[in-house]
Structures are given as structure tokens and as C-alpha cells.
Amino acid sequence: MKITFATIILGLLSQVCTAQKIYNTDRIAFKITPTSLFNPHVACILPGLEVKINQNISVEFEYGIQYEKLGLAEWNWYKKDWNYHKIKGGVRYNVPLGETASYYFEAEVFTVDQQYYKTDGYVRLANRQAYRFEKSDIERDTRGFCFNYGVTGWFARHFFVEFYCGVGLKWVSIDHELFNESAVDNIPEHEWIIFPPRDQSEGEWSLLHADAGIKVGVSLFKMKAEKGLKL
């Protein structure tokens, strides 16, 4: 029993001592987030670039390219000539778990800008007056931040997968430009709609933000400052 216990302790110490040998000693990582294709609000192809400053600190930048074909949420059906993009940036603190895994904490900021129009609808403007319109050009801008926790695992020397989740705050601003509008007393309610579309009102909102997903990627340029960067 003593020998077994000692073996376990030595094994744990060995893992701690070799933690700095984790695969993620590469300087640059290219990645993509497949789960962003199914975002119900702004589905997009989301490639990213992560650059390590040292063994623990890294910065990440992501740019979301519009791909709404899989964003099939009901509130998207009425958006015409829809255009949007997403930008995300963050700073990470990485903690090694062993030779093929690590976890990280990340402080992230993001922005999403949308433009589209709707026809034959209703809106309550910032002055609280309700209108029926034949057409409305809509600008919807979102700014926010998120604190993420993630786990990274390597399944080959340069290839990895990440699982992450996070919470934060976002600020949403919606502006309407109406055409052929007419004032109404109230906006008709539809019993089959539990939550009316947010763009049925004009204004600004502060909201909770939550995010989660999976990233896959490849890393390059091993970090060995004394010998220069190596592939």
C-alpha cells in the first residue's frame, strides 16, 4: 500500500513538473467556431486568430462572416436585404493541465451590426407612439463584453479542439426609418407569439449575454525564444 501511494504521489508530481511541455507552446493558432453557424440571431462563419504573448497570456481576434442559411429562428423570417457582421476580441490567461490539455479564462468584447428592412409591420418609436408602416429600414447595433471559461485539448501535435462558455452584458440599439407610416393606438397582439420581436420597438436596452460553443484549430511556430521560432 505504501508503495502504491508513493507511486501515485510521484506520478502526480511528474504531471506537474511536465506541465510546461503541453502541446500549446505554439505562438500562433488559427481556428474556426462551427457552432456559430447555428446562432439563432446572427449565424455566421467565424474564423479566428490567437497569438501567444508568453506561455500563459494570449490575445484572440475573430471576424464573423454572414451565413444566415442556418439561422432559422422565426424572428429572422421577415428580415429583407439582411446584412450583418460580427467582431470579437479577447485576452486570455491559459493554465496547463498536462501534455495535451489546458484551460483558460478570457475577457472578451464584441460588436454586431445589422441592417435590414421589414414590410407591412408595426413599431413603437422612441417617442412611445405606435405606427403601422409599409416599409421600415432598420439598424440594429449590439455592443458587449463576456467573461469566458474554456478547456482546450490536443488530438495531434498541432491540432486542437476547444469547449467554452461565458456570461456578460450587451447593449442593443434599434433605429427605424419609416415609409408610408400611419399612427395607431396600439400594436396588435398575436396569441401565438410569446415574445414579440425586439425590433417592434425603437430604443436602447441593456441585456444579459450568454455564449457557448466549440472551436477547432491548428497551431504553428513553437515558442522557443532562445532559439527563435520554429515550425
C-alpha positions in Angstrom: 0.0 0.0 0.0 2.8 2.4 0.8 4.5 1.6 -2.5 1.2 2.2 -4.3 0.6 5.5 -2.5 4.2 6.7 -3.2 3.8 5.8 -6.8 0.6 7.9 -7.1 2.3 10.9 -5.5 5.3 10.6 -7.7 3.0 10.3 -10.7 1.1 13.5 -9.8 4.4 15.3 -9.2 5.6 14.2 -12.5 2.5 15.6 -14.2 3.1 19.0 -12.5 6.7 19.0 -13.5 5.9 18.2 -17.1 3.0 20.6 -17.4 5.2 23.1 -19.3 5.6 20.5 -22.1 2.0 20.9 -23.2 1.4 21.0 -26.9 0.1 24.5 -26.8 3.5 26.1 -26.7 3.0 27.4 -30.3 3.0 31.1 -31.0 0.0 31.3 -33.4 -3.3 29.4 -33.7 -5.8 29.6 -36.5 -9.3 28.4 -35.5 -12.9 28.3 -36.5 -16.2 28.0 -34.5 -18.6 25.6 -36.2 -21.3 26.2 -33.6 -21.6 29.8 -34.7 -23.3 28.6 -37.9 -26.4 27.8 -35.7 -26.6 31.0 -33.8 -30.3 31.9 -33.8 -29.7 35.6 -34.0 -26.7 36.1 -36.3 -25.5 32.8 -37.8 -22.0 33.3 -39.3 -18.8 31.6 -40.3 -16.4 32.6 -37.5 -12.7 32.3 -38.2 -10.2 33.4 -35.5 -6.6 34.1 -34.8 -4.9 33.6 -31.4 -1.4 34.9 -30.7 0.5 34.0 -27.6 2.5 36.7 -25.8 4.0 34.1 -23.4 3.2 30.7 -22.0 0.1 32.0 -20.2 -1.1 35.2 -21.9 -2.6 35.3 -25.4 -4.9 37.6 -27.4 -7.6 36.5 -29.8 -9.4 38.2 -32.7 -12.5 36.7 -34.6 -14.5 38.1 -37.5 -17.9 36.7 -38.3 -18.9 36.4 -41.9 -22.6 36.4 -42.6 -24.2 33.0 -43.3 -27.8 33.2 -42.3 -29.0 30.0 -44.1 -28.8 28.0 -40.8 -30.2 30.8 -38.7 -33.7 29.6 -39.0 -35.3 31.3 -35.9 -38.8 32.6 -36.6 -37.9 36.2 -35.9 -35.5 36.2 -38.8 -38.1 35.2 -41.5 -39.3 38.8 -42.1 -35.9 40.4 -42.4 -35.3 41.5 -46.0 -32.0 42.5 -47.6 -30.4 41.4 -44.3 -26.7 42.3 -43.8 -24.6 41.9 -40.7 -21.1 41.1 -39.4 -19.6 40.2 -36.0 -16.3 41.2 -34.5 -14.9 39.7 -31.3 -11.6 40.3 -29.4 -10.3 39.0 -26.1 -7.4 38.5 -23.8 -6.8 35.0 -22.3 -5.0 33.6 -19.3 -4.0 29.9 -20.1 -3.3 27.3 -17.4 -1.8 23.9 -18.4 -3.4 20.7 -17.3 -0.9 18.3 -18.8 0.8 17.5 -22.1 -2.4 17.5 -24.1 -4.8 19.8 -22.3 -5.2 23.3 -20.7 -8.0 25.6 -19.6 -8.3 29.3 -19.8 -10.1 32.4 -18.6 -10.9 35.1 -21.1 -12.2 38.7 -21.0 -13.9 39.4 -24.4 -15.6 42.3 -26.1 -17.8 42.0 -29.2 -19.8 44.1 -31.6 -22.6 43.1 -34.1 -24.0 45.5 -36.7 -27.2 44.6 -38.6 -29.1 46.4 -41.4 -32.4 45.1 -43.0 -35.9 46.2 -43.8 -39.4 44.9 -43.0 -42.7 45.5 -44.8 -46.3 45.7 -43.6 -45.5 45.8 -39.9 -45.9 47.8 -36.7 -43.4 49.6 -34.4 -43.4 51.7 -31.3 -40.9 54.5 -31.7 -38.8 56.1 -29.0 -41.5 58.8 -28.5 -43.8 55.9 -27.5 -46.1 56.5 -30.4 -47.1 53.3 -32.3 -47.2 53.2 -36.1 -48.2 50.9 -38.9 -45.8 51.0 -41.8 -45.5 49.8 -45.4 -41.7 49.6 -45.0 -39.1 50.3 -42.4 -35.3 50.4 -42.8 -33.8 49.1 -39.5 -30.4 49.4 -38.0 -29.7 47.2 -35.0 -26.3 47.6 -33.3 -25.0 45.4 -30.4 -22.0 46.1 -28.2 -21.0 44.0 -25.2 -18.5 42.1 -23.1 -18.3 38.5 -21.9 -16.2 36.5 -19.4 -15.4 33.1 -20.8 -14.1 29.8 -19.4 -12.8 27.2 -21.8 -11.0 23.9 -22.0 -8.6 23.0 -24.8 -7.5 19.5 -25.8 -4.9 18.5 -28.5 -5.6 15.4 -30.5 -2.3 15.8 -32.5 0.8 17.9 -32.2 -0.7 21.0 -33.9 -4.4 20.2 -33.9 -6.8 21.0 -31.1 -10.4 21.5 -30.0 -11.9 24.0 -27.5 -15.1 24.0 -25.5 -16.1 27.3 -24.0 -19.0 29.1 -22.2 -19.4 32.6 -20.8 -21.7 35.3 -19.5 -21.7 39.1 -19.7 -23.7 42.1 -20.7 -24.7 43.7 -24.0 -26.2 46.9 -25.1 -28.7 46.8 -28.1 -29.7 49.9 -30.1 -32.5 49.7 -32.7 -33.4 52.6 -35.0 -36.3 52.7 -37.6 -36.8 54.8 -40.7 -40.4 54.5 -41.7 -42.1 54.8 -45.1 -45.8 55.4 -45.6 -46.5 55.1 -41.9 -49.7 55.9 -40.1 -50.2 56.3 -36.3 -52.2 53.7 -34.4 -53.3 53.5 -30.8 -51.8 50.1 -30.1 -49.8 47.3 -31.8 -51.9 44.2 -32.5 -51.1 41.3 -30.3 -50.7 37.8 -31.7 -51.6 35.0 -29.3 -49.1 32.6 -30.9 -46.2 34.9 -30.3 -44.9 34.6 -26.7 -42.1 37.2 -27.0 -42.7 39.9 -29.7 -39.7 40.8 -31.8 -37.4 43.3 -30.1 -37.3 45.4 -33.3 -41.0 46.0 -32.8 -39.8 48.9 -30.6 -37.2 51.6 -31.2 -34.8 52.3 -28.4 -31.8 51.0 -26.4 -31.6 48.1 -24.0 -29.1 46.6 -21.5 -29.3 42.8 -21.5 -27.6 39.8 -20.1 -25.5 37.9 -22.6 -24.6 34.2 -22.6 -22.4 32.3 -25.1 -21.1 28.8 -25.5 -19.6 26.8 -28.4 -16.9 24.6 -29.8 -13.8 25.7 -31.7 -11.3 23.6 -33.8 -8.0 24.8 -35.0 -4.3 24.4 -35.8 -1.3 26.0 -34.1 2.1 26.8 -35.5 5.5 28.3 -34.7 6.8 26.8 -31.5 7.7 29.2 -28.7 11.5 28.9 -28.1 12.7 32.4 -27.7 16.3 31.4 -27.1 16.4 29.5 -30.4 13.9 31.6 -32.4 10.6 30.5 -33.8 10.3 27.0 -35.2 7.7 25.1 -37.1 
